[in-house]
């Protein structure tokens, strides 16, 4: 995402420089298309990050379930071991 922010910054800096030099106008559509391309790229990157986070969340939830199950098993084994020693 930082790369997209840097690209946006460069785009606007370049656009402002050209505008100050009198080069605006005819290329306005080009700048608009470039900005849209950068925005689309940022949206795609955001979607990929959100998908990766969702996958990690599912893995974490699965690991948490295993911990709870194993914790219960350990507790049961301890109780059985204590009962056998009495």
Protein Blocks (a to p, Z undefined) as FASTA:
>chain_A
ZZmmmmmmmmmmmmmmmmmnopghjlmmmmmmmmmmmmmmmmmmmmmmmmmmmmmmmmmm
mmmmmmmmmmmmmmmmmmmmmmmmZZ
